[in-house]
Amino acid sequence: MARVVYSATCSLDGYIAGPDGDMQWLQPYLGPNPEIDRFSEEVGALLVGRRTFTGDDPNRGTDAEGAFGGTWHGPVFVLTSQPPPAGSDGVTYVTDVRDGVRRAADAVGDGVVNVLGAHTARSCLEAGLLGEVLMIVAPVLLGDGTPLFAVEGGQRVALEPIRSTSTGMVTNLWFRVPWP
């Protein structure tokens, strides 16, 4: 059975992107990270929100552009309410989070489906499909932007710690989502 893991780097005040989706704030914190290197080797498919898929890349214009610094290649499923014409860019577009997780999980078997994007992660959580959360916390306060998890009137979800590691200037925090 596939593991469904939301991973993101966030500021200490809980933003994964700056104002207007700016991801360039991440550049000073993109050093070697053995925890992320190990994780990226387990990832078999990406389930990505449309804004994340078409948005800013902290490695824009470099050889490291793309998921995991341009080192990861595999099936990509983009969750969107308005898919473009089929086959337009080599990815699979899905309009339903349950269908997206199912299709990505089918593609990885017992591997990892990596969820990217705050809205997509929230949709997976609300549907009871998210199994783990990996947060890389950078020592910066952005003050505004896209929050890690923002749900107006949302419910509290107590996560179970798995482990924490530090490397360079960042701290990696792993959590399990306890489902009954």
N, C-alpha and C positions, 0 to 999 in steps of 0.2 A: 504494500500500500504506500502510495506517495506521501511524502511530508510536504505540507504547504506552509511556507515560511515567508513572512514579511520582513524584508531587510531594508534599512535606510540609515543614512547618516543624518543626525539632527544636531542642531545647536543646543546649548545647555538650556535655553528657554523653550525648546520643543518645536522648532521649525525645521522642515526638511528642504525648503526652498525659500529664498528671500523674496522681497516684493517683486511682483510681475514674473514669478517663476525663476528668478535668477539663481543659477547654480554655481556661479563663479566663486562664491564665498568659500566653497569647499577646497579650492586648490591648495591652500597651505596645509591641509590636513590629509592629503592624498599620498601618504608615504607608504612604505612597506607595512603590510598588516598580515602576519601569518594566519590569524584566525579567519580572515576574509579569503585568503588564498586557499585554505583548506575547504572552506564553505563553497567557493566557486567551483571547485572540482566535483562537488556533489550535485550541483545544480544541473538538471536535465532539461528544464524548460522554464521560460519566463511567462508570467501572466502580468501584463503591463497595462496601466491606464493610458488612455489616449493622450492626455496632457503630458504625462511623463514620456511617452513614446515620441511625441513630436516636439517636446520642449527642449530647454537648454541642457547641454552636457557640460559638466565641469571640465572636461578635457577637450572641449570644442577646438577644432583646428589643429589637433596634434595626432600623432600616431596612436595615442591611447584613447581615442574617442570610442564610446560604446560601453556596453555593460562590462563591469569589472575591469575597467581601464582598457577596453578593447580586446581582452584576452578570451572572452567567452563567446562561443558560437553554438547555436542550437535552435530548436523550435521556439518561436515567439507567438504568443496569443495576446492580442490587443483587445481590451474590453472597451467598447465604445457604443454610444447610442446611434451613431451615424457612420457605419462602415463605408469605406470607399469601394470602387468596383473591385471584384474578386481578382486576386493575383497581381495587384498593382505594385507590391513591393516585397513579395516573398514572405509575408507574415500571414497569420490566420486571424481574422477579425471575428469577435464574438460579441453578442449583444446582451447576454445573460451571464451573470457571475457564476451560477451553478454549472452552466454549460461550459464556460471557460475553464473552471477548475477541473471538471470531468475530462475535458479534452486534453488539457495540459498533463493531468495525472495519467491518462492513458498513454501519453507520449513518453513518460518517464518510468513507468512501472513502479519499482520500489525506490526511485530516486527522489529528488527534491524539485518541487515547483516553487520558484522564487517569485513572490509577489512584489511588484514595484509600483509605487504611487499611492498617495494617501487615500484617495477616494476608493480605489480598487481594494486596498487593504481593509478599509472600513466596511465595504460591501461584503468581503469575505468573512470578516468578523461577525457582522450582523446576520449572515446566512449560516453561521456555525461551521464554517469551512476552514478557518485559519487555525493551524496547529501550533505554530511557534512564531516568536518575534525576535529578530536580531537587530538591536539598535547600536549604532556606532555613534558615540556622543563626542562631539568636538567642543573644545573649550572656547566657545564664542557665544555672545548674545546677539542675535539678529534683530530682535525687537519687533519684527513683523514678517509676514510671508505666509507660506503654506504650513499649517500645523501638522504635526505627526499624526494625531488622531483627533479630529474635531467633529463632534456630533452634538448639535444643539439639542439639549434635553436628553442626551444620550445616557446609557446605563453604565454603571460602574462594572468593570471587569477586573477581578483580582488575578494577576498572573503569577505563575510559579517560577521562581528563579531556577535556571539551569546552571549557569556559570557566568563569570565575568573575567575579562582579561584586559590588560592595557598594553599598548605599544605606541611608542612615540608620544604624540600629544593626545591620542584618542583612547577612549574606553569602550570595549565591546561588551554589550549586555545581552545575554540570551535568556529568553523566557518561554515557558510552555503555556498555552491557553488551555485551562482545565475545562473540559466539557463533561457534563454528566454522562 
